[in-house]
Every structure is written in C-alpha cells, then in structure tokens.
C-alpha cells in the first residue's frame, strides 16, 4: 500500500547529467541523477547548481567547485544566465585537481548542456565580474 501512495504522491523529478573532473584532472566524467523539478527556468537552474555543488556520487570523480561554495543569486534573463557565487569559490585550486578557469568552464558546460535554451552564462563573485578589472580608467575622462 505504501508503494502505491509513494508512486501517486511523490514529488516530480527530472533527469539531469552532471559533469565532474576525475581525481587526476585529466578527464571529465558524467553522472545521471534525478533532481527535484521546478516550474520556472530560474528555479530549475538553482536546484541544478545546488546539486552540482554537492559533488559526484562516484569516488573516482572530484567536485565541480570548492566544497563550501555558496550560490548567492541565480537570474535568467531571456537566453542569459547570471550566477553570483560566494567568495569560497576562490578555494578551487586548493581543493580540486583543475584550475579555476577550467572549473568555471566545466560549470558553464554543465549549464549549457542541461539547459540548451541558455546561450550565455555570466559568473560573478560577491557581485563582482570575474576576470574583469575592478576599475577602468578612460584616457579621455574629464575629472
């Protein structure tokens, strides 16, 4: 009887594929998991990223980002995704067998593979753009 109740009232799940670097950092491995479904793309992406941060099931694979990384905000506007991470993401190279840039490229690939409607992905850390200078000085600026 309880199996029937579970089948009738279980929350909806959707299958997703997660890509993680192997422990040597030489290859990427894939895992398929079911994650809770959400009605909107922003909610789906948020749940997906939270699951990605939990790490792989297989012991042969490493995490996608630093273990304590927080997701501060996720926004999807038209075909662009904006993800703001906490500063813990900066510990990538201490914890993972891949570089900071490789880890972010992997997260970008995970998103674009699982959400084909998203064409561009932008990352920020604590609201600041990644790989952009903090201040830009224009030569022709009036002071």
C-alpha positions, 0 to 999 in steps of 0.5 A: 500500500505504501508503494502505491501512495509513494508512486501517486504522491511523490514529488516530480523529478527530472533527469539531469547529467552532471559533469565532474573532473576525475581525481587526476584532472585529466578527464571529465566524467558524467553522472545521471541523477534525478533532481527535484523539478521546478516550474520556472527556468530560474528555479530549475537552474538553482536546484541544478547548481545546488546539486552540482555543488554537492559533488559526484556520487562516484569516488573516482570523480572530484567536485565541480567547485570548492566544497563550501561554495555558496550560490548567492543569486541565480537570474535568467534573463531571456537566453542569459544566465547570471550566477553570483557565487560566494567568495569560497569559490576562490578555494578551487585550486586548493581543493580540486585537481583543475584550475579555476578557469577550467572549473568555471568552464566545466560549470558553464558546460554543465549549464549549457548542456542541461539547459540548451535554451541558455546561450550565455552564462555570466559568473560573478563573485560577491557581485563582482565580474570575474576576470574583469578589472575592478576599475577602468580608467578612460584616457579621455575622462574629464575629472 
